[in-house]
Amino acid sequence: MKKQNLQHIAIIGGGPGGLMLGLLLQHQGLPFTIYERAHKNIHKDRGGSLDIHDDSGQLALKQAGIFEVFRKYVRFDGEDTRIVRKDGKILYDEDAEDEGSRPEIDRGKLCDIIVEQINPQHIKYGYKYENMKQLDNGQAELTFENGVKVITDLVIGADGAFSKIRPHLTDAMPEYTGISMIEMNSDENEHPDLLKFNKNGKVMALGGHQAILGQRNGDGRIMAYISFKMMYDTLDEYRNLSLDELKERLMHEFNDWGADLKKYIAYSYDDVKFRRIYKLPIGLTWETQKNMTLIGDAAHLMSPFAGEGVNMALHDAYLLAKAFHMYDDLTEILNSYEQQMFEIAKVHAQESQDNLAIFFSDNGAETMAQLFEEIA
Ligand SMILES: Cc1cc2nc3c(=O)[nH]c(=O)nc-3n(C[C@H](O)[C@H](O)[C@H](O)COP(=O)(O)OP(=O)(O)OC[C@H]3O[C@@H](n4cnc5c(N)ncnc54)[C@H](O)[C@@H]3O)c2cc1C
């Protein structure tokens, strides 16, 4: 099929990847609709702070013409980085440059600035994709939970870690990495001592099978991922505790950690999230299909230990839009995008896995500090 003959492109999922792709296709005048299962205020919850890299995520923002808007909201001082041993000893301490290459922005804000540029007619909220039927004429019929059926020429799965489009392309399933996180938030205005310790960016405190990963967000929150190597079911034990019980258990389990680090637990308020960290097989590929592909976590879910997930999602959108610009034939477009994406995703998925292994090793803090010294 030629791209000029496309009547409808369905993007399933309105996270950073799906939104960015929509915006880039809008610039090319292509007929797309983003179907997002959540309701319109989806980005009200800011999510965590993300560093957007100049060689991937920022390329998409530039191509979409929103780099200057993005720059208004980023925090260059969010690149402050500390690597800390579990006893509280700081092994690496870097203050951000004026304008570094990986500024921070809250996930919700990033999504907002993309959504604002998309014609609202092209985004359908409250559309949870359920299933797909291939039609004899090469189109696909999509069914949503709200009962609506849509006929489309091309389906792009941007529906994240547990993508329902992915099984149409590959049998690969996300697997648990063995790492779980408890996300806790403290108010920086109430706890200036914690802000002083955390500074404006990230703290990576590493201690064998445990870690405390602190990050300042743009809305007065200091978020911490209290992280563990743990069995799959163990997270449910924590999930069932009240906030006080949870803090008591964590303070006990982090008993031999430095006083500054334990503040991330002690100061946290009642907005706790429990996350298991999953990944797809590294180097996952599939055969190009005639009317379907994946971008972002749906294509290459990786653990967050290299800070690449959202950058890859934005960059996939950039690559796919570029392929649309360069080629006319749909199969050529999809194949060209996928071959580039597979190569890049493999490298970053491996990097994420290597970092995970270091983070949760006996001398993780020392090894990470050394790696940061080498690249500084
Ligand atoms: C704890 C943690 C920390 C992280 N930290 C970082 C970091 O520092 N840096 C970084 O780069 N990345 C980080 N990531 C990863 C990053 O958040 C993801 O890689 C990124 O959000 C992927 O974007 P996406 O658009 O592909 O998918 P998502 O952001 O998951 O968006 C998918 C969208 O699809 C929608 N959806 C899902 N199913 C359906 C359906 N059936 N029908 C319709 N809509 C559907 C969802 O509601 C969602 O809006 C982190 C992840 C975690 C878990």
Ligand as a Chemical Component Dictionary entry (heavy atoms), coordinates in Angstrom:
data_LIG
# 
_chem_comp.id                   LIG 
_chem_comp.type                 NON-POLYMER 
_chem_comp.pdbx_formal_charge   0 
_chem_comp.three_letter_code    LIG 
# 
loop_
_chem_comp_atom.comp_id 
_chem_comp_atom.atom_id 
_chem_comp_atom.alt_atom_id 
_chem_comp_atom.type_symbol 
_chem_comp_atom.charge 
_chem_comp_atom.model_Cartn_x 
_chem_comp_atom.model_Cartn_y 
_chem_comp_atom.model_Cartn_z 
_chem_comp_atom.pdbx_ordinal 
LIG C1  C1  C 0 9.819  3.318  38.075 1  
LIG C2  C2  C 0 10.140 3.747  36.689 2  
LIG C3  C3  C 0 11.054 4.767  36.479 3  
LIG C4  C4  C 0 11.363 5.163  35.179 4  
LIG N1  N1  N 0 12.311 6.121  35.008 5  
LIG C5  C5  C 0 12.676 6.447  33.748 6  
LIG C6  C6  C 0 13.698 7.425  33.522 7  
LIG O1  O1  O 0 14.280 8.003  34.450 8  
LIG N2  N2  N 0 14.032 7.725  32.238 9  
LIG C7  C7  C 0 13.410 7.118  31.174 10 
LIG O2  O2  O 0 13.762 7.398  30.022 11 
LIG N3  N3  N 0 12.427 6.203  31.356 12 
LIG C8  C8  C 0 12.054 5.857  32.604 13 
LIG N4  N4  N 0 11.088 4.938  32.792 14 
LIG C9  C9  C 0 10.460 4.308  31.610 15 
LIG C10 C10 C 0 9.460  5.212  30.939 16 
LIG O3  O3  O 0 8.471  5.637  31.847 17 
LIG C11 C11 C 0 8.817  4.432  29.779 18 
LIG O4  O4  O 0 9.818  3.830  29.017 19 
LIG C12 C12 C 0 7.991  5.348  28.881 20 
LIG O5  O5  O 0 6.912  5.915  29.599 21 
LIG C13 C13 C 0 7.466  4.561  27.684 22 
LIG O6  O6  O 0 6.587  5.357  26.935 23 
LIG P1  P1  P 0 5.471  4.668  26.031 24 
LIG O7  O7  O 0 4.718  5.806  25.402 25 
LIG O8  O8  O 0 6.082  3.638  25.174 26 
LIG O9  O9  O 0 4.540  3.859  27.049 27 
LIG P2  P2  P 0 3.717  4.348  28.324 28 
LIG O10 O10 O 0 4.292  5.558  28.933 29 
LIG O11 O11 O 0 3.541  3.137  29.177 30 
LIG O12 O12 O 0 2.305  4.747  27.703 31 
LIG C14 C14 C 0 1.418  3.759  27.214 32 
LIG C15 C15 C 0 0.038  4.374  27.103 33 
LIG O13 O13 O 0 -0.838 3.410  26.524 34 
LIG C16 C16 C 0 -2.063 3.388  27.237 35 
LIG N5  N5  N 0 -2.629 2.044  27.059 36 
LIG C17 C17 C 0 -2.181 0.872  27.574 37 
LIG N6  N6  N 0 -2.962 -0.144 27.192 38 
LIG C18 C18 C 0 -3.932 0.399  26.402 39 
LIG C19 C19 C 0 -5.056 -0.160 25.701 40 
LIG N7  N7  N 0 -5.338 -1.485 25.749 41 
LIG N8  N8  N 0 -5.841 0.670  24.972 42 
LIG C20 C20 C 0 -5.574 2.019  24.914 43 
LIG N9  N9  N 0 -4.537 2.598  25.588 44 
LIG C21 C21 C 0 -3.724 1.785  26.308 45 
LIG C22 C22 C 0 -1.650 3.693  28.679 46 
LIG O14 O14 O 0 -2.747 4.185  29.449 47 
LIG C23 C23 C 0 -0.555 4.745  28.472 48 
LIG O15 O15 O 0 -1.075 6.055  28.413 49 
LIG C24 C24 C 0 10.739 4.530  34.068 50 
LIG C25 C25 C 0 9.790  3.528  34.278 51 
LIG C26 C26 C 0 9.506  3.126  35.584 52 
LIG C27 C27 C 0 8.510  2.013  35.803 53 
# 
loop_
_chem_comp_bond.comp_id 
_chem_comp_bond.atom_id_1 
_chem_comp_bond.atom_id_2 
_chem_comp_bond.value_order 
_chem_comp_bond.pdbx_ordinal 
LIG C1  C2  SING 1  
LIG C2  C3  SING 2  
LIG C2  C26 DOUB 3  
LIG C3  C4  DOUB 4  
LIG C4  N1  SING 5  
LIG C4  C24 SING 6  
LIG N1  C5  DOUB 7  
LIG C5  C6  SING 8  
LIG C5  C8  SING 9  
LIG C6  O1  DOUB 10 
LIG C6  N2  SING 11 
LIG N2  C7  SING 12 
LIG C7  O2  DOUB 13 
LIG C7  N3  SING 14 
LIG N3  C8  DOUB 15 
LIG C8  N4  SING 16 
LIG N4  C9  SING 17 
LIG N4  C24 SING 18 
LIG C9  C10 SING 19 
LIG C10 O3  SING 20 
LIG C10 C11 SING 21 
LIG C11 O4  SING 22 
LIG C11 C12 SING 23 
LIG C12 O5  SING 24 
LIG C12 C13 SING 25 
LIG C13 O6  SING 26 
LIG O6  P1  SING 27 
LIG P1  O7  DOUB 28 
LIG P1  O8  SING 29 
LIG P1  O9  SING 30 
LIG O9  P2  SING 31 
LIG P2  O10 DOUB 32 
LIG P2  O11 SING 33 
LIG P2  O12 SING 34 
LIG O12 C14 SING 35 
LIG C14 C15 SING 36 
LIG C15 O13 SING 37 
LIG C15 C23 SING 38 
LIG O13 C16 SING 39 
LIG C16 N5  SING 40 
LIG C16 C22 SING 41 
LIG N5  C17 SING 42 
LIG N5  C21 SING 43 
LIG C17 N6  DOUB 44 
LIG N6  C18 SING 45 
LIG C18 C19 SING 46 
LIG C18 C21 DOUB 47 
LIG C19 N7  SING 48 
LIG C19 N8  DOUB 49 
LIG N8  C20 SING 50 
LIG C20 N9  DOUB 51 
LIG N9  C21 SING 52 
LIG C22 O14 SING 53 
LIG C22 C23 SING 54 
LIG C23 O15 SING 55 
LIG C24 C25 DOUB 56 
LIG C25 C26 SING 57 
LIG C26 C27 SING 58 
# 
